[in-house]
Amino acid sequence: MDRNTVIGIVLIVAILFGYTMYTMPSKVERARATHGGQPRHGGTGPARRKGC
């Protein structure tokens, strides 16, 4: 393999890794999807009123 091939493979791997990291959901999004929108720790966020 010559230098250009190695550089090309490294760039492709870097782009794929970067895209994966960029599109990965955050911890909050993963918790919301797993636990039905309810935080596990008892809810320290703003209070919600019913009927609004």
Secondary structure, DSSP 8 states (H G I E B T S, - for coil): --HHHHHHHHHHHHHHHHHHHHHS--HHHHHHHHTTT--TT---S----TT-
